[in-house]
Amino acid sequence: MKTNSLITLATATLCLTRAALSSRGRAESKFLSVILPEPRSVEKANSYQFMQKHIRSNCHRFVAAVFLTGIIVMASAGIANATAYKVTGQWDFNQGDLRATLGTDMQYGDLPGETAMKDHTSFGTTTSFGIPDIGGQPAKVMKYTRDENPPLPIGPRGYLCSHGMAPNGGGTNVNQFTMILDFMIPDLHQGDNYNTVVKWEAVDDWNIDGSISIKANDIGGTNTGGIGISGQYTGDGNTWIIGGQWQRLIVAVDMVVDTNDPADGTITYYLDGVRFGQMTTGERWGFDRRHAIPPVVRMYADGEGDNEVNTVYVNSLQFREGTMSPEEALSLGAASARGIPIPSTGNPTLAFNRNGTTLTISWNVAVAGSGFNLESTDSLFPPIWTPVPNVMNNSVGVTIGAGSKFFRLKYP
């Protein structure tokens, strides 16, 4: 059981207690008392930051902060999963463009003078597009509409995606990694029945085909298919791609399975946490070859001039270091309107920046992980916590006014 802690800024004092974990692993945090001075007595202290205390819980993370005319005092944070593989890039399209939630913004793959990818890309919600919600909840999504006349002779150039991972496995490319995608393809049978997902081999050589593709083979019924490459699209027979339905696809790559055999390697596919199948051979297979990826890949790009990119909706895309295990894939479950979870790698910390009467409050999702909600209350006696509006990509600007305002990050 952690003891009470006292944090002092000038004459502003915050006293917190954290209860020990109950027998069910649940943690609760309560404010005991807060003594806040008149604003004039703390105006010079607004650049101070405080060390945060933390709790551990298997099911609860919590960060509290006190704000008074530009003052933030942080306390009580915890880690949910510090051992998870690091997420290096994520795109959720919540701002109606290609900006990243974490990492580097995606770019249209059009060459100078071309606009084909941009012209066939749109942003909206499941409601505005008239498509199924995700898990019963509306969501912001990106849509690529099939281009029947893409730039010749190559086909769609896709979206340039800098995944942020360094070379690993002892090679010059990324040999061990995981790509996760929440997506929906309305009609798997468009074009020639192939639906390219990503081109990560020789990304600028249009004589080389896409790297991972979905084939409409109706293995699970009408408008269903399998995922793979090199003619391997049947999987284990337990699950399949379903046209018109949101699914979470995991592509877990390990091209260093046997360090003594450069032709060894595996790609394991999961759909909504269930294994679809595993590849152990294929064209240009193995260490630092076709499926060991360079720094930038092309999502929804295709080579060989056969135009195998069909209409698709994407809610969330993530790259993370390491090859995901079956247990980890199962824990991620199905596609969610909130996007793909980002695991924490450390203690969440609120940061702030004051510019005149505007205070920007933010937190680093790469450290905190996803799932936190920023809440505020005007009083702690008793507190009435409400969500802070207009939070975008883990940041929000608030206007500094008279009186007190309290903020906290809360999970879930």
N, C-alpha and C positions, 0 to 999 in steps of 0.2 A: 504494500500500500504506500502510495506516494504521499508525502506530507504537504501541508499547505505551503503556498509560495507567496511572497510579497514582492511586488514590483513597484518601484517608485519613479516618477518623473516629476521633478520640481516638487510641487505639493499635490500632484495627482497620484492617488494610490489605488491600485487594483488588487483585491485579495481573492484568490481562487482556491477551491479545493477540488480534488479529483477522487471520486470513490474508487475503491478497489474493484477489480473485476468480480462480478457475481459468479455463481456456480455455472451459469449459462454462458459465460464469456462476454457479458454485456457491460459496457462502461458508461457511467453517467458523470456529467460535469455540472456543477452549480456555482453561480456567483454568490459569495457570502456577503461582501460589502464593497461598495465603491464610493470613494470620497472624491468629488470633483471640485476643483477650485473655480473661481470666477474666470472667464476667458482671459482677462488681462494678465493674470498671474502665470499663464503658461504659453503665451504667444511666442516667447523666445525659445521654446523647447521643441518646436515642431520638426526639427531635423533629427531628433534622437530616435534610435530604434532599440528595441529590447530583445534580449535573448528569450527564446521560447522554451517553455517546459513541455514535456510530452508524455502521453500515455500510450500504451499498447493495448490493442484489442483485436480479436479475431474478426469482429464484425462492425466496428465503429471507429471512425476517425473524426476528429473535431478540432477546429481551430477557432479561437475567439479573439476579438480585437476590440479595443475601445477607441473611439474617435471623438475628439472635442475640438471644434474650430481648427481642424487641420492636424490634430495630434492623433497618432495611432500607437496603441500599446498592444503588443501581440503576446498571446499566451496559449498554452494547452494545445499541442499538436501531436499527431501520432502517425505511425506508418502501418499501411495495410499489407503491403507485399514488396519488401525491399529486395527480394531475391529474384524477381521476375526479370526476363530479358528486357533490355532497354529498347524502348520505342524511339526510332530515329526520324520518322516521318509520318504525319497523319494529315488527311484532307477530309473535311466534313461538309464543305460547300455551304456553310451556314450564312456566309456573307454574299451569296449570289455571284461568286466568281471563283477563281482557282487558287485563292489564298490558302496557305497552310494553317491548320490548327497547331501543328508542331513541325518545325523544320523549315524547308525552303518551299516557296510558292511554286506551284505547278505552272507550266507554260504551254501554250498551244504549239504543236509541232510543225506548224506551217513554215515553209521557207519564205524568204523575203519576196514580196509580191503575191503570195498566196494567202487566202483567207478561208480555205475549205473547212478546216477543223473548227475554227471560230464560228463560221456561219452555220455549222450544224450542231452547235452546242447551245443549250439553254438551261436556265436555272429557275427553279420554282419549288412548289411543294407537292406532296402526293395529292393534295386536294386540287390545286390549280391544274395539274396534269391529268386529273381524272383517273388516277391509278390506285391500286390498293395501298392502304396505310401499312406501316411496318409494326407488327405486333399490336395492331389496333390503335396505333397512335400516328397522327400526321407527322410528316418529317420534311425537312428541306433537302432537296436532291438536285443532282446534275443529270441532264439528259443529253445523250448523243443520238442524233437521228441519222439513220443510215444514209450515206451519200451514194446515189446511183451513178454519179459521174465524178469520182475522185480524181486528183491529179494523175495524169498518165505519165509513164506506164507503171507507176509504183503502187497506187492505192492509198488508203488513209494514212496520214503521217502521225496521228495520235497525239498524246499529251506528254510533253517532256517532264519526267518525274525524277528529281534528285532525292534519292532515298536516304542519304546521310550516313550510310554504313561504311566503315573502313574495310579494306581487304582483310580477309581472315583465312584460317585454315592453312596458313603458310604459303598462300598463293598471291598473285597480283590482282585477283578479283575477289568478290564476296562469295565464298563457297558454302557458307552456312548462314541461312537466314529464313525468315518467314514473311510471307505476304498475306494479308487478310483483306477481304473485300465484302462489303454488304451491297448487293446488287440485285437487279431484276431485269431479265430480258423478256419482253412480251411474246415474241415469236421466234423460237429457235430455228425455224426453217427458212428464214429469209436468205436470200442469196443462194449459195451452194450448200447450205446446211451447216457451215462452219462459222463459229463465232470466236474470233481471236480476242483474247483477254490482254495479253502483254507481249511485247517484242523486246527481249532483253539481250539477245545475241546480235552483235554487229548492228547496232541500232540505226546506223545511217547507211547500211548496205541494203538497198531495196531488192536485191536479187535473192536475199535470204528471208525465209518465211517467218511468221510469228513464232513465239516460243511456247506459249501455253494457249490452248484453244478448247472450246466446247463444241462437240459434235451432236447435232440433232439426230439421234438414232432411235428415239422412242423406246428405249429400254425399259422405262417404267410406265409406259402409256403414251397417249398422244401428247405431243409438244414437250417431250422430255429428252434428256441427253446425258452424255458423259463428258468428263473433262480429262485432258491429258495432252499428248503429242506423240508423234512417231507411230501413228496408227493404234495407240492404246487408249481406248475410250470406254471400255466396258466396266472397269472397276470390280469391286467385290460382289456386286449385285444386291447390296443392302440399302443403297440410297442413290439418288441421281439428281441432276439439274432439272428443275421444273419451270417451264416457261410461264411467265405471268405471275410468278410467286417470288417474294423477297427471300433471299437466302444469304447465309454467311459462309463464304468460301475461304478456306485456309489452305495455302500452298506452302508446305514445310520442306525446305530443301537442305540436303546435306550431301555435298560432293566430296567429303573427306571421311566417309565411313571407315574405310580401310586405308590407312596412310601408306601401306605397302603396295596398294593396287590403285594406280591413277585412273583406271577405268571403272572403279567402283563408285557408288553413289546412290542416293535415293531421293525421290520426290514423293511425298505423301500428301494426299488430298483429303480434306474433311469438308462436309457440308452440315452446317448447324450442329457441329460438334461430333458428328458421326463419320467414321472413316469411309470415304468413297473407294479408295484404292491406293496402291503404291506402285511406282515405277522404279525398276532397278536397272533398266537398260534403255537405250535409245540412241538416236543419231548424235554423233559428236558428244558422247556421254563422258562424264567423269570430271576429275579435278581440273579447275581453271578452264573449263571448256564451255559448252553451250549454255549450261544453266548455272555457271558461276558469273555473277553479273557485274557490269561496269558501274561507275558512279551514277550514271544517268540512264534510265530505261524509258521506253515509250509505252505508256498504257494505251490500249486500243489502237495500236498501229499494226500494219500488216505489210508484208513484202510479197514478191513474186507476182504482183499485179492482178491478183484474183479477188480483191475486195471482200475479204472475209471479216469485216467488222459490221455488225448489225446494230439496230436500235437497242440502246441499253440505258438503264437508269442506275445511278450510283449514289448511295447515301454516305458511304464512308470507306476510306482506303487507308491501310496502315502497313508500314514496314517495321520489322523489329529484328534485332540481332538474335542469332541462335536459331536452332531448329526446334520448333514447337513439338512437345510430346503429346501423345494421345490424351493424357489426363488434362493437360492445359487446354487442348482443343475442346474437349468435352465441357470444361468449366466456362468457356466463352459462350457456348450455346448458340442460339439463333440470332438472326439479324435484329437490330434494335433501332428504334427511332432516335435514340440518343447517340448512336454511332458505336464504334468499336471501343471498348474500354482501354484506357491507358493505365498500366500499372504504375504505382508509385515507386520511386527509387530513393526516397529520402523524406525528411520532415518537411511538410508544407510550410511556406512562409508567405505572409502577406507583405507586399511591397507597396510603397506609395510615392507619388511625386506631385508636389504642389506647384501650380502655376496660377498666380493671382488668387481668384476665388474658386478655382477648380482643383479638386484633388483627384488624381487618378489612382485607383486601387487595383492591384493586379497580383497574380500568382503564377508561378512557373509550372505549367502542366507536366513538363518533362520530369520534374521532381515530385510534385504532388500527386500526379496521376489524375485521371478524369473522374467525374462523378461528384465533385464538390459543388455546392451551391452557396452563393454569397447572400447573406440575410442581414437585415438591420432592424433595430428597434430604437425608439426614442427614450425608453426608460428600462431599467433593470428591476423595477419594483412595482408590479411584476413585469418581466419582459414579454413583449408580444412580437415575436420574430416574423418578419415577412420577407419574401424574396426581393432582392434589389433588381429593378428593371434595367433593361438595355445593356446587360452584360454580354460582351461579345469577345470570343476567344480569350476568356479568362481575364478580362479587363473591363473597367467601367470608370467613367468620369462622374463625380458627384460635385454639386455646388456647396461650398462652405457657407453656412448660415448661422444664425443665432441659436443658442442652446446646444444641447448634447445629442449625439447620435452614436449608436454602438453598432459595430459590424462583426459578423462572424462568418467563417467558412464552415459548412456543415456537410457531413457525409454519413449516410447517403441522402 
